[in-house]
Amino acid sequence: MSEFVEHLRLMARYNAWQNGSLVAAADRLSDAERWQDRGAFFGSIAATFNHLLWDDALWLARFAGDARPELSVPVSLDAPRDWGAFKTLRTERDAEILAWAEGLASSDLEGVIAWYPGGENTRVEKPAAVCFAHLFNHQTHHRGQIHGMLTAAGARPEPTDLPMLG
C-alpha cells in the first residue's frame, strides 16, 4: 500500500475528528451567533460549514467519475439552515470520506480527475493524487476560518494539531 494512500486515510480521520470538534464548539452558540456575519470569506460560521459540506460532496462526486457534479450537487451557503440537519449531514459526509479513503488503492493515485468548472468548453484535468490532497487541504483552510470565528465568539474547539488525533 502506498504511503500516500495511508496519508489520505489519516487525513480522512483527522477531518472527521476536527469537524466533530468544531461542531461541538458551535453547539454552544445560538443559531443567530452561528449565522452572524463575522467578516470571513463566506461571512458566517454556518455558511462556511455549509460551503465545506457542499464542496466535499462536489469532490466526492468528481472522484466517483462525475465530471459535472455541479448539476446534481446544488450550491448553497444558506442550506441547511437547521443546525440539527447540518450536523446529521456533516456526520454522514465524514463517513463517506472515511469510506472513500479506506477504499483507495495505490492504482487510484495514477489517474486524472476531470471536471467542467465553467461550462462545456472548459474541461480541466488534474492528477488524481493532487485532487485528493486538495480535498483535505481545502477543508483545513476553511476549518481554520471556522476555528478562528468560533474562538472569537467565545467557543473553544479542541486543539487542531495532527499529533493530538487519537
Residue pairs with C-beta under 8 A, 6 or more apart in sequence:
1 105
1 106
2 106
2 109
4 109
4 129
5 104
5 105
5 106
5 108
5 109
8 101
8 104
8 132
8 133
8 136
9 101
9 102
9 104
10 162
10 165
11 101
11 136
12 97
12 98
12 100
12 101
12 102
12 136
13 98
13 165
14 136
14 162
14 165
15 94
15 97
15 136
15 139
16 94
16 95
16 97
16 98
17 158
17 165
17 166
18 139
18 140
18 143
18 157
18 158
18 160
19 90
19 94
19 143
20 94
21 157
21 158
21 160
22 49
22 143
22 146
22 147
22 150
22 157
23 49
23 87
23 90
24 157
24 158
25 150
25 155
25 156
25 157
25 158
26 34
26 45
26 46
26 49
26 83
26 146
26 150
26 155
27 83
28 154
28 155
29 45
29 150
29 153
29 155
31 83
33 45
33 153
34 44
34 45
34 46
34 83
35 44
35 45
35 46
35 47
36 44
36 45
36 153
37 43
37 44
38 44
38 45
38 149
38 152
38 153
40 48
40 145
40 148
40 149
41 48
41 142
41 145
42 48
42 50
42 51
42 77
42 142
42 145
43 77
44 149
45 146
45 149
45 150
45 153
46 81
46 83
46 86
47 77
47 78
48 142
48 145
48 146
48 149
49 86
49 90
49 146
50 76
50 77
50 78
50 79
50 80
50 86
51 77
51 142
52 138
52 139
52 142
52 143
53 86
53 89
53 90
53 93
54 73
54 74
54 75
54 76
54 77
55 138
56 93
56 96
56 97
56 135
56 139
57 69
57 73
57 93
58 69
58 70
58 73
59 131
59 134
59 135
60 93
60 96
60 97
60 100
61 69
61 72
61 73
62 69
62 113
62 114
62 115
62 131
63 100
63 113
63 128
63 131
63 132
66 72
67 114
67 115
67 116
67 123
68 115
68 116
69 115
80 86
80 89
97 135
104 132
108 128
109 128
109 129
109 132
110 128
111 127
111 128
112 125
112 126
112 127
112 128
113 125
113 126
113 127
113 128
113 131
114 123
114 124
114 125
115 123
115 124
116 122
116 123
116 124
117 124
143 160
144 160
147 157
147 160
150 156
150 157
151 157
158 164
